[in-house]
Amino acid sequence: MRTRLPQLRGKALAYVAYAAVMAAAGCGLWATGEREYQARLDQLHLQLSDVAENVSTLVNTSTGHVDLMRRQAEALLEEPAPTFGARRAFAGLAPAESFSGYALDRLPPNSSPDQLVNLTGSGEIPPIQSGAGREMLMGLSLGAVLQATHAQIPDAAWIYYTSANHFIVMAPWVPSRDFHWQEALLGYEFFKGGIPERNPGRAQFWTDLYVDAAGKGLMATVGRPVYDKSNRFRGTINLDLTLGTFDRLLAQTDFGRSRALLVNAQNHVIADSAGLPPERLVDLAEVLPPSPDLDAGELSSHDYDDAFHRHGGWVVYLNPVAGAPWRFLLLVDRYGLILEVLRSLWIGFAGIALLALAIVAVEQRRRASVALAENVATLQRMTLTLASARDEAQQANSAKSMLLANVSHELRTPLNAIIGFSDLMRHQIYGPLGNARYDEYADHIQRSGQLLLSLINDLLDVTKLEAGRHELTESECSLAALAKEAVGLVKMQAERGGVSLTATIDENLPPVFADERALRQIILNLLSNAVKFTPNGGAVRISCALNPAGAPTVVVRDTGRGIPHEEMQNLFQPFARTADAKRASTPGTGLGLAIVKSLVELHQGAIALESRVGFGTTVTVTLPATRIIATAARGAA
């Protein structure tokens, strides 16, 4: 009994230690996952903030110009003497041919539509000295400000002054047969939003979204009421803002599997990161993902602070737009985001699995030690043998741990020495080796060292790329020069395999802003793969030029065995290899294409693969045209 108590106590302590180690590892991985989860949310928030800043700038520019035009209009109403230009334009008013009223359809000599506004109204032209006539002079004097505002805001479709005296002044100028005053305009929201009954505080107002009848797409109107010095309501200054730019801003921002929306107070969608159907008003309920956790009414009724909020399986962020009754809505699939985070932590899970295996091994050794201690009297020789074996195993385990911990440096350093010295021996720098077999052995040593170093580098590159820790060092690069360099490096490999290697490189290809080492690795991996899988007598061709869209493109074609369609979809995954490569025992780890794809995507580029069994394979890498460094910009720099 006395001997059993220490054994039980030691067993319990061991299990507590195992549980503590596993719990610490699990908590560490959990904390890492939490940080990664929050970092991805912060990145989405930052991307949305960038778009929101651009939207707010355009909105504030539009509202600022509207307020400026309102103050200018109120000041002109008090001017005792109108300008000569306004009187001259007033004299050009004439009865309209296309409706019952008057218009400024005849342009004065030496003038163009870009410099003028059109004034249309109902009934007869009032006398110039009447109240309506003086208000028309104000509207015509305001025309220069309307035209200047239209020129400064490209997204402004129409800018106009709508008078309660039944006329409208509009910029840019259009003939009255295309647009003219109608009494129905007084019932539109862009006018009713400014009348005293609806807007006693004379505040800025926005209309709901609508589709422009002139074909300019989805629009919204911002307006301010105009009053004279006697506080009498005279009309409204309005700016029709086209909304296509907002939709493009969201669509061009990569929100991953999340969804970003810009919505107005009536729950109509202004912009959608997934794109909006053209020429149609879309309600928020139509575009929300089908989920019981997302309700359009509930999302619009809550006033959230500047933080993400849980809605069942979704994380929601609302961001109001300053200057307009609009708000951004960011919808993040929480379970999808968690899955992405778990995928990024595969190394951590592998480490925990290895830790569990190590604990099992330690426990097995502990039990073996206890059993040996119980039989020490009769099995002394065996105990000594097992103890020695245990020490050797612990030393081997320690050596393995040190090797793995220092693989990025300690393994590369001797490999570089092996490769360097074997290269000296191959080229017989210090004299002949004395036997032809030594030359062959030196070649084998050099090739094996290069292969092992390449494998280590590939494993480290894949680990960094999948963990998102690979940072680009971008500078001005010559894609043509890198392609030529790669051809020179692979040429000997092609000659050894009896493969014809040709290059078509555009000498006038402009430089690009990219990571030179990454581009070199992309081209070298593609070329060496093509040569490796092309049989004797085949051909490999690389071309480097701008595609029809003006984007830098590298195309590598070979006449190899080709890849079956069912194997192509997984070919860019780490350690993926074709069945033919496995059967033929072709050297390689299956990491090359995975590294190429990750490096291309880090440059915001695209990679495409086409292949036919028996005819060969074509790989196309396309970089964004925005990475081209223009000649003029280089000269200015």
KOLKOL-802027 format. One line per 2 residues: number of its first residue (from 0); their letters; for each residue y, x, z of C-alpha. Coordinates in steps of 0.001 Angstrom, whole numbers, plus 500000, padded with zeros to 6 digits. Layout:
! residues N
NUM) a) Y,X,Z; ...
//
This chain:
! residues 637
0) mr) 500000,500000,500000; 502364,502816,500913
2) tr) 501772,504491,497551; 502349,501261,495651
4) lp) 505798,500586,497150; 507501,503667,495624
6) ql) 505869,502877,492287; 507144,499288,492358
8) rg) 510590,500480,493441; 510714,503013,490613
10) ka) 509553,500423,488082; 512242,497950,489212
12) la) 514958,500621,489050; 513831,501584,485554
14) yv) 513984,498000,484343; 517438,497575,485889
16) ay) 518581,500749,484122; 517146,499533,480795
18) aa) 518866,496175,481205; 522169,497875,482106
20) vm) 522012,500154,479051; 521196,497273,476689
22) aa) 523887,495088,478266; 526475,497874,477887
24) ag) 525496,498389,474254; 525610,494634,473587
26) cg) 529004,494272,475295; 530354,497201,473293
28) lw) 529148,495666,470036; 530554,492282,471084
30) at) 533949,493864,471832; 533891,495622,468471
32) ge) 533099,492342,466752; 535935,490611,468607
34) re) 538368,493299,467498; 537144,493087,463901
36) yq) 537387,489283,463981; 540957,489419,465296
38) ar) 541893,492180,462836; 540765,490025,459908
40) ld) 542766,487072,461235; 545798,489349,461653
42) ql) 545395,490551,458071; 545327,486963,456791
44) hl) 548391,486185,458908; 550216,489215,457485
46) ql) 549405,488192,453902; 550606,484646,454561
48) sd) 553783,485977,456215; 554571,488029,453099
50) va) 554270,484920,450909; 556241,482837,453428
52) en) 559051,485391,453401; 559338,485174,449604
54) vs) 559293,481364,449718; 561931,481266,452480
56) tl) 564150,483638,450498; 564083,481370,447433
58) vn) 564576,478221,449546; 567482,479719,451485
60) ts) 569060,480989,448257; 568846,477495,446767
62) tg) 570184,475711,449875; 572943,478302,450254
64) hv) 574124,477734,446673; 573984,473969,447142
66) dl) 576169,474220,450245; 578551,476556,448407
68) mr) 578853,474080,445518; 579428,471218,447984
70) rq) 582310,473086,449660; 583747,474031,446247
72) ae) 583561,470393,445122; 585340,469143,448254
74) al) 588024,471797,447804; 588541,470853,444119
76) le) 588963,467195,445087; 592105,468237,446963
78) ep) 593540,470398,444145; 596844,468807,443016
80) ap) 596652,470185,439490; 593366,470594,437594
82) tf) 592668,473682,435539; 593481,473891,431862
84) ga) 589784,474272,431043; 588948,471047,432882
86) rr) 591714,469150,431054; 590532,470577,427754
88) af) 586933,469526,428491; 588129,466051,429606
90) ag) 589874,465664,426248; 586515,466275,424575
92) la) 584954,463174,426179; 584094,460547,423606
94) pa) 582073,457338,423364; 578364,458170,423127
96) es) 576246,457161,420170; 572901,456897,422020
98) fs) 573974,454650,424944; 576803,452445,426174
100) gy) 579091,454979,427754; 580791,458318,427145
102) al) 579653,461945,426996; 580807,465485,426333
104) dr) 578593,465926,423275; 581081,467782,421064
106) lp) 581384,471382,422139; 584863,472976,422026
108) pn) 585382,475747,419431; 584136,479227,420352
110) ss) 581922,477900,423156; 578178,477738,423702
112) pd) 575925,475364,425711; 575215,478190,428192
114) ql) 578878,478142,429230; 579344,474378,429544
116) vn) 578136,471341,431389; 577714,467813,430091
118) lt) 579417,464837,431687; 578041,461396,430947
120) gs) 579010,458045,432403; 578846,454315,431833
122) ge) 581533,452037,430449; 584856,453313,429097
124) ip) 586488,456656,429809; 588839,456198,432815
126) pi) 592461,457436,432623; 592841,461084,433583
128) qs) 595270,460239,436397; 593005,457591,437950
130) ga) 590811,458335,440962; 587684,458418,438794
132) gr) 589487,460572,436213; 590547,463120,438843
134) em) 586977,463197,440164; 585738,463884,436634
136) lm) 588230,466775,436407; 586749,468102,439633
138) gl) 583235,467861,438179; 584296,469673,435005
140) sl) 586070,472388,437048; 582870,472728,439073
142) ga) 580907,473354,435857; 581392,477133,435993
144) vl) 579867,477228,439502; 576959,475040,438368
146) qa) 576267,477348,435406; 576558,480493,437582
148) th) 574087,479036,440086; 571658,478161,437288
150) aq) 571865,481728,435993; 571275,483244,439444
152) ip) 568273,481065,440371; 565659,481215,437579
154) da) 563565,478518,439265; 566446,476027,439206
156) aw) 565722,473571,436380; 568837,471357,436671
158) iy) 571977,471488,438824; 574232,468448,438885
160) yt) 576889,466382,440622; 576093,462658,440831
162) sa) 579170,460510,441482; 579328,457123,443161
164) nh) 581866,456380,440355; 578970,456110,437893
166) fi) 578993,459450,436110; 576989,462693,436323
168) vm) 577902,466335,435585; 574855,468454,434676
170) ap) 574089,472111,433995; 572749,473416,431752
172) wv) 574342,471378,428949; 572029,468966,427122
174) ps) 573031,466356,424528; 573367,462814,425854
176) rd) 570544,461598,423608; 568157,463721,425768
178) fh) 569669,462778,429134; 572589,460570,430147
180) wq) 573903,458461,432978; 571895,455412,433983
182) ea) 572669,452999,436789; 569107,453497,438043
184) ll) 570093,457034,439115; 571934,455546,442109
186) gy) 568563,454342,443421; 566872,457766,443176
188) ef) 566195,459787,446322; 568389,462689,445194
190) fk) 571396,460309,445490; 570254,457931,448242
192) gg) 569489,460900,450502; 573219,461641,450697
194) ip) 574746,458163,451211; 576317,457547,454658
196) er) 573752,454895,455645; 570882,457344,455140
198) np) 572676,460553,456070; 575490,459921,458557
200) gr) 575437,463559,459650; 576102,464791,456055
202) aq) 573135,467167,456364; 571198,468896,453648
204) fw) 568193,466865,452436; 565067,467382,450299
206) td) 563289,464818,448152; 559543,464355,447900
208) ly) 557690,466183,445112; 557647,464728,441606
210) vd) 556557,465741,438102; 559524,466490,435829
212) aa) 559779,464128,432864; 561130,466998,430706
214) gk) 557896,468963,431117; 559016,471562,433679
216) gl) 556112,470741,435995; 556129,469982,439705
218) ma) 559601,469886,441252; 561559,469042,444407
220) tv) 565299,468402,444757; 567632,469701,447455
222) gr) 571033,468050,447919; 574189,467770,450032
224) pv) 576649,464841,450177; 580254,465386,449033
226) yd) 583179,463773,450898; 586939,463869,450253
228) ks) 589559,464594,452914; 589747,460901,453797
230) nr) 586021,461077,454712; 585065,458858,451803
232) fr) 581646,459518,450273; 582082,460636,446649
234) gt) 578623,461732,445500; 575908,464398,445882
236) in) 575399,467982,444733; 571755,468485,443725
238) ld) 569500,471327,442592; 566103,470603,440999
240) lt) 563750,473444,442002; 560598,474083,439985
242) lg) 557629,474933,442232; 555333,476859,439903
244) tf) 556452,480193,441393; 555197,479174,444842
246) dr) 551762,478274,443453; 551571,481616,441639
248) ll) 552543,483508,444808; 549659,481931,446740
250) aq) 547149,482191,443880; 547890,485913,443413
252) td) 547347,486705,447112; 543757,487483,448108
254) fg) 542905,485296,451097; 539167,485899,450677
256) rs) 537119,482864,451677; 540148,481312,453424
258) ra) 542468,478686,451932; 546288,478789,452019
260) ll) 548390,475698,451249; 552103,474921,451129
262) vn) 552700,471256,452038; 555825,469098,452370
264) aq) 556660,466459,454988; 554978,463722,452902
266) nh) 551684,465722,452889; 551982,466493,449184
268) vi) 550713,469933,448152; 553387,472276,446771
270) ad) 551117,475308,446264; 547445,476155,446772
272) sa) 545784,479581,446823; 542918,477962,444878
274) gl) 545370,476686,442227; 546790,473218,441565
276) pp) 545992,470886,438639; 548932,470865,436197
278) er) 551313,467919,435830; 549890,465923,438767
280) lv) 551016,465164,442308; 548255,466143,444767
282) dl) 547849,464807,448312; 546736,467110,451134
284) ae) 543629,464987,451805; 542425,465668,448220
286) vl) 542312,469459,448587; 541115,469853,452179
288) pp) 537542,471210,452387; 535049,468419,453105
290) sp) 534722,468725,456865; 534988,466195,459718
292) dl) 536989,468818,461640; 539882,468745,459136
294) da) 542057,465636,458984; 545269,465616,456953
296) ge) 547041,463254,459344; 546095,465269,462412
298) ls) 547123,468573,460812; 550544,467154,459878
300) sh) 551195,465548,463286; 550720,468714,465371
302) dy) 553526,471197,466010; 551708,474480,466603
304) dd) 553126,477706,467952; 552791,480983,466076
306) af) 549030,481389,466621; 545634,480419,465215
308) hr) 544034,477257,466629; 540410,476100,466616
310) hg) 539498,472913,464752; 535720,472739,465134
312) gw) 534269,475115,462577; 537739,476056,461255
314) vv) 540600,478207,462463; 543996,476790,461474
316) yl) 547430,478411,461317; 550633,476462,460577
318) np) 553878,478194,459633; 557042,476125,458953
320) va) 559396,477179,456123; 562988,477746,457242
322) ga) 565472,475642,455256; 563014,473031,453960
324) pw) 560725,470357,455500; 557689,472317,454331
326) rf) 554947,474177,456132; 552260,476679,455272
328) ll) 548710,475761,456242; 546069,478520,456473
330) lv) 542461,477315,456791; 539884,479912,457817
332) dr) 536165,479110,457746; 535308,480357,461223
334) yg) 531567,480626,460651; 532087,482378,457316
336) li) 534461,484849,458974; 531979,485491,461783
338) le) 529270,486127,459178; 531509,488660,457417
340) vl) 532170,490417,460720; 528444,490529,461514
342) rs) 527749,492041,458111; 530336,494733,458770
344) lw) 528609,495588,462069; 525165,496256,460620
346) ig) 525309,499875,461794; 525917,498669,465353
348) fa) 522917,496334,465192; 520819,499155,463784
350) gi) 521980,501346,466673; 520988,498702,469232
352) al) 517589,498375,467552; 517128,502141,467737
354) la) 518259,502071,471360; 515660,499392,472123
356) la) 512985,501507,470456; 514129,504510,472477
358) iv) 513941,502461,475697; 510438,501342,474776
360) av) 509503,504956,474174; 511040,506030,477500
362) eq) 509219,503224,479317; 505962,504210,477685
364) rr) 506511,507797,478805; 507382,506583,482308
366) ra) 504159,504606,482524; 502207,507541,481218
368) sv) 503803,509762,483849; 502839,507321,486612
370) al) 499267,507173,485330; 499120,510931,485158
372) ae) 500488,511220,488695; 497762,508873,490006
374) nv) 495052,511019,488417; 496586,514450,489103
376) at) 493672,515594,491201; 491015,515041,488541
378) lq) 493065,515390,485385; 495267,518387,486191
380) rm) 494605,520092,482896; 495358,516933,480985
382) tl) 498489,516376,483078; 499773,519842,482224
384) tl) 499042,519281,478567; 500772,515926,478532
386) as) 503732,517327,480476; 504097,520076,477911
388) ar) 503830,517550,475098; 506414,515381,476831
390) de) 508819,518323,477113; 508355,519120,473443
392) aq) 508946,515474,472537; 512112,515409,474639
394) qa) 513343,518604,472989; 512556,517157,469560
396) ns) 514302,513928,470478; 517335,515862,471732
398) ak) 517378,517970,468556; 517157,514817,466448
400) sm) 520054,513256,468327; 522176,516374,467905
402) ll) 521296,516520,464195; 522324,512905,463630
404) an) 525515,513350,465664; 526631,516413,463716
406) vs) 525260,515523,460274; 528727,515274,458719
408) he) 529481,518905,459582; 526524,520885,460899
410) lr) 524188,519845,458049; 526725,520321,455304
412) tp) 527739,523806,456446; 524319,525464,456025
414) ln) 523708,523461,452871; 526901,524853,451360
416) ai) 525726,528355,452332; 522291,527746,450780
418) ig) 523843,526434,447612; 526341,529290,447468
420) fs) 523827,532077,448093; 521276,530552,445721
422) dl) 523997,530399,443090; 524719,534113,443665
424) mr) 520994,534815,443241; 520747,532702,440083
426) hq) 523614,534586,438464; 522338,537944,439886
428) iy) 525808,538897,441072; 524510,541878,443075
430) gp) 521812,542893,440642; 518459,541645,439301
432) lg) 515999,539961,441658; 513092,541958,440361
434) na) 510772,539163,439381; 511196,536231,436960
436) ry) 509664,533839,439494; 512553,534565,441883
438) de) 514971,533296,439227; 513001,530072,438999
440) ya) 512857,529785,442810; 516625,530315,443075
442) dh) 517156,527510,440549; 514887,525224,442581
444) iq) 516721,526097,445798; 520111,525472,444217
446) rs) 519121,522119,442661; 517398,520935,445846
448) gq) 520404,521874,447951; 522762,520056,445601
450) ll) 520509,516991,445660; 520361,516952,449460
452) ls) 524124,517489,449794; 524746,514685,447303
454) li) 522431,512387,449280; 524258,513156,452559
456) nd) 527646,512635,450933; 526494,509352,449391
458) ll) 525162,508082,452713; 528419,508960,454481
460) dv) 530515,507435,451682; 528534,504195,451745
462) tk) 528836,503993,455541; 532616,504463,455434
464) le) 533081,502065,452528; 531018,499275,454075
466) ag) 532807,499715,457416; 536187,499496,455666
468) rh) 537278,502930,456935; 537652,504647,453578
470) el) 541329,505322,452924; 542690,506122,449478
472) te) 544939,509132,448936; 546922,507859,445978
474) se) 549060,509905,443641; 549800,510224,439941
476) cs) 546527,510834,438059; 545569,511398,434443
478) la) 542590,509170,433661; 542080,510979,430345
480) al) 541936,514388,432038; 539456,513145,434643
482) ak) 537241,511699,431901; 537270,515026,430025
484) ea) 536455,516897,433230; 533536,514569,433948
486) vg) 532165,515021,430416; 532260,518794,430915
488) lv) 530412,518550,434239; 527658,516273,432883
490) km) 527296,518026,429525; 524666,520506,430771
492) qa) 522614,517688,432337; 522717,515846,429011
494) er) 521646,518926,427048; 518706,519524,429391
496) gg) 517545,515939,428872; 518045,516013,425087
498) vs) 520761,513334,425290; 523747,513229,422935
500) lt) 527022,512946,424929; 530222,511940,423108
502) at) 533684,510942,424321; 536486,508843,422799
504) id) 539579,509375,424919; 543089,508133,424133
506) en) 545301,511209,424450; 548379,508982,424901
508) lp) 546900,507143,427867; 549673,506864,430498
510) pv) 549082,508215,434009; 547992,505884,436786
512) fa) 548730,505711,440511; 545311,506100,442171
514) de) 543045,508288,444310; 542109,511194,442032
516) ra) 538935,512092,443967; 537758,508470,443881
518) lr) 538369,508147,440120; 536516,511402,439505
520) qi) 533540,510153,441572; 533537,506813,439701
522) il) 533389,508455,436263; 530894,511160,437323
524) nl) 528523,508625,438905; 528568,506400,435809
526) ls) 528058,509317,433393; 525290,510993,435400
528) na) 523496,507635,435816; 523694,506962,432079
530) vk) 522369,510439,431193; 519621,510252,433858
532) ft) 518236,506927,432558; 518544,507737,428840
534) pn) 515375,509241,427293; 515188,512330,425104
536) gg) 516885,511669,421777; 519139,508937,423176
538) av) 522923,508864,423276; 525641,508306,425892
540) ri) 529237,507585,424955; 532321,507316,427176
542) sc) 535613,505805,426045; 538901,505775,427928
544) al) 541863,503695,426728; 544030,500648,427393
546) np) 542308,497310,426756; 544068,494496,424797
548) ag) 545611,493243,428048; 547214,496648,428650
550) ap) 544965,497658,431567; 543375,501162,431858
552) tv) 539668,500900,431032; 536697,503298,431177
554) vv) 533561,502237,429255; 530217,504109,429501
556) rd) 527491,503097,427005; 523950,504440,426756
558) tg) 520872,503777,424656; 518468,503895,427596
560) rg) 515685,501526,428592; 518042,498740,429662
562) ip) 517919,496602,432790; 516196,493199,433101
564) he) 518581,490335,433811; 516941,489419,437121
566) em) 517535,492958,438480; 521219,493219,437461
568) qn) 522635,490973,440187; 521449,493296,443000
570) lf) 522130,496582,441230; 525453,497164,443021
572) qp) 523839,496857,446461; 523135,500066,448464
574) fa) 519679,501581,447820; 519026,499147,444937
576) rt) 516920,500631,442125; 515303,499146,439067
578) ad) 511552,498701,438884; 511371,501166,435962
580) ak) 513164,503832,438018; 510716,503374,440882
582) ra) 507668,503495,438616; 508933,506571,436778
584) st) 509872,508250,440103; 513326,508981,438686
586) pg) 515336,511023,441233; 518057,509086,443044
588) tg) 518837,507051,446139; 520331,503908,444618
590) lg) 523746,504558,446173; 525737,505615,443091
592) la) 526624,502186,441687; 527314,500761,445169
594) iv) 529847,503561,445759; 531393,503030,442311
596) ks) 531832,499291,442901; 533417,499787,446326
598) lv) 535839,502475,445047; 536833,500329,442059
600) el) 537514,497330,444300; 539588,499504,446661
602) hq) 541830,500097,443613; 541967,496287,443007
604) ga) 539952,496901,439838; 536895,495244,438343
606) ia) 533498,496510,437170; 531272,494733,434668
608) le) 527712,495555,433603; 525981,494443,430407
610) sr) 522438,495397,429482; 519562,494477,427179
612) vg) 516063,495735,427681; 515233,498215,424928
614) fg) 518845,498518,423710; 520760,500157,426554
616) tt) 523445,499462,429121; 527264,499246,429078
618) vt) 529382,499602,432234; 533105,498756,432040
620) vt) 535595,499729,434767; 539046,498149,434522
622) lp) 542002,499136,436704; 545005,496807,437180
624) at) 547834,497288,434691; 550177,497510,437690
626) ri) 548740,500955,438495; 550144,502386,435251
628) ia) 553092,504707,435864; 555634,503925,433157
630) ta) 557192,506850,431299; 560712,505594,431993
632) ar) 560002,505321,435713; 558620,508860,435800
634) ga) 561707,510146,434080; 563994,508362,436522
636) a) 562049,509746,439420
//
